[in-house]
Amino acid sequence: MTNDPAAGPRTLFEAVYDGGDDAVVRLLRSGVPAGATDEEGVTALYTASVQDRPGMVRLLLAAGADPDRASGPEDGPEGGDLPLCGAAAGGRTEVVEALLSAGATPDLREALGFTALAWAAGQGHAETAEALLEHGADPDLPAPGTEPPLVLAARRGSTETVRTLLRHGASARRKALEEARRWLGADVEEELRAGLLETFAHGGAEPETVTSRIEEDGGVTVVVELLRDGEPSAGAEQQTGHAAIATLLEERLGIRTHFAELAERALSGGGPGRDEWTESVAVLWRRGDEETFRAASEWCASGDPHRQTFAADVLAQLGFEQGGKPFAARALPLLRELAREARDPEPVQAAVLALGHHGDPAALPEILRHADHPDAEVRHRVALSLLGLVPAGHQEGVAALVALSRDPDDEVRDWATLALAGSDADTPEIRDALADRLGDHDADTAAEAARGLAARRDPRAVDALARLLGDEDPEGYAYATAVEALEHIEDASVRRRLERTPPRQR
């Protein structure tokens, strides 16, 4: 036993660093103060926050740790590092939510004047920004340098963070647009490299740098690291959603950007699914005018697969938001021809999916002719397009869905099974196809099959539902689908037994 008064806090910090929640509980119960600091004035709460220990953060807060207490040598109301800011800078959303729930002040400034939202926006942590905004953080409160969070997010190139701030009323749209446009023509990798060398290279040979590109959040994050003796010594990163952000902000500001420019932004961003692409397409959908239709029509006939794909995506829902389908009569022949004549799989995928969006049964033959296409992504789009489109008595359509439900590709099977499960048709062929999927290694597919059988009062659904309710994550889609299927179980005793099935996954 020791009489060293610092022994308790030291042991508490050891437990925090080791991630030992049980050890922290024992120490707090033994009388070690929750607000303990180390030799440099760093609090245990701050340490747990930046290390992303949400359980430990909750323990310290429950024991009385002050969520607004600054940490470090400048400990005090005007300086130091705040737990909320440390967590926000690292995108530790669960920790941020725990601190806010315990009364942390959303807009409290730490050393150098930064707020948690400024950190989250500048680092592109959209979920963290959402949590802060939901708890009352000011979307327009400037960071040091008088830059609002929206400008920081635009500079970072985080489209999702910009969307989040806009949903919560961020108003610095013109400044953010200027920042996004400034980066449109920039070489992000070169900018990051130059900044690192300017900051860290002082005399001697220029250090080596290495670059990696990470696909995430609808775009690409560029990471540049400075190497010394072959080991990383410094680094910088930035997202590349500036074109998508510019498109988004231009529309919010009422700026009409030409079709060709929006299309070029989409094509330069890496293809369908990327933020640059989806934002350009969505703006043109909402624009829904004759000029856009004519431009898309020309691109359908261009012979360039990427331009054809973009045009098909635009024609898929052009003008839908204005009510009705004002361009359907002219768009459908173009899409059918593109699906039939294109040789590259990408425009075929887009044309097939666009035909499905229009929901015209007359397009079924053109969709079904691709049901056995060698490209799995085309078959995936076929399954998506057939969802809700196949009439109950359409034997060819039902047969295609049954075949697609046995496809080797997981996504194709999943969507085809979903379409079969939701079909109004009820035949032995459909039931057997759904039963074949009850043991699918993809739990979502198995759950859809079970729901489809339950809706048809097929007893084969019961054992599958019991397994799904027992094995799957209660927060996941498969579990939720199984729960929804219970409403179709007519036998009250069986339904109660299934409802009481304890999930084994925690």
Phi, psi and omega in degrees: 000140182242151176261005180295115182294340180272354184297318180299306178302321179298316180295323178297316180293324177299318179294321178297313180295325181279350180075026183267092181300318181297320180294322178297317178301314181298318182292319179296321178292333180279355176110359176294126184294140180295337180268019183301148177235161175270189185298336182261007178085009179282132182276154177297324181295318178298316181298314179296326181292313182286339177273003178060055177247076185300321178297317180292322176300316179296321179298314181295320179294318179296332180274001174112004179296138182277116183293343181258005182284127179286156188234145176111181184303331181267028182311126180156173185294338185257359185204186181087176182259134182265141177305319182296319179291319179298318179292319181294321180298328180265003181069032181273076190297318181296322177293316178303316180295322178295318180294317180294320179295334179271005175104010177300139181281117187302322187256016179295135181266141175258194179307141181072002172089007181284146171253166179298321181292324177298319178296311182298317181293317182292335180260359177075031180264087187295317181296321178295317177300319179300315180298317180294316181294322178295335179263015170100008177298142181281116183292348182248002183293120185293148170272177175307139184091008178060029179260119178293159180305325181298322178292320178298318180293322178295319178296317179298331183085023181265099182298318184293324177292321176298315178302317181299313180296321179295321178299332181260016170090015178303134189248354184279052190287320182291319177296320179295321178296318177301319180293317180296317180294326179300327182271352184301318182264007185272152171269101187302316180301314182293322178298316180294318180297315181298319179296319179295316181294322179295325184277321192246347181263113182231097177078163178075193181289147180293129181296155177283146175235153177228140185241139172230152180235124185247123177276118182198155173052041176077012180198207182233136171255124179265127180240123177244128180241141177267129183253139171230122185056036177080359182245142178298132179242342178198159181203163176211151179216157179202145175275168189235034182270025187295324179294317179296320180294317178300317180298316180299313184288324178302316180296318179298329181269002179076022179269123182270110180266138185297147179309312185298321180291317177299320180294317180295324175299317180297313184290332181279350186267002176109358172111182183304144180096336177282154182302320181301321182288307186294325179291319179296315180298315183296320178299317181289324173305311184291330179294314171048051182238172183297322180300317180294318179300315182295319179297316180295323178299316179297321181289329176301325183267007188288334185083351177271117185304320181292318178292322177297320179296316178298316181298318179296319178297322178292315181290344182300322182219029182298120177080002182301324185288344177278356181102130181073196180228077191296338183251007187301315185300327180265334182282321185301316177299323178296317181291320178297318179294318180296316179298326183279322190262335184296140180261334179277136182299330186297308177293333175296315177305311184295318182292318179298314181294322178298319177299321177295321179299323181290337174064029181265115179305335179295341180274355183305314181303320182289328177288314186293333181295347179256010184296336178246028179300142181294339180273122183298327180292327176293315179298324177299316180293327176298312180299318177299316184292329183281349181299114179077003185257338186275116177296155185304322184266010184275093188297320181295319179294316178297317180299322178295317179296320177299315179296318180292332178291349177252011184296147178292340181276131184300315183294321179297312179301317184298311183288325177294320178295319177300317180295318178295316182299325183269359182290148176286342182287148178218097181232159176304326180297316180293317180299316180294323177296319177293319179298325178298336184265357182298331179259017182300141181292341174273113186297326179296319178295315178300321181292319178297318179298317180297319178295320179297320178289320179299319180296334179265010179058035179271123185296344179294345180288333192297308182296323179295319179295319178300318180294316181296317180293331180275329189257333190270157179297123180302341178267359186265170183293317183299317180296315180298321179295319178297319178298316179299326182292339184297334180296343181268353180280113185284324182289113186298322181292321177294317179299317179296320179298317180293321180296334182266004180296119180282130177292133181275338180274130181243000000 
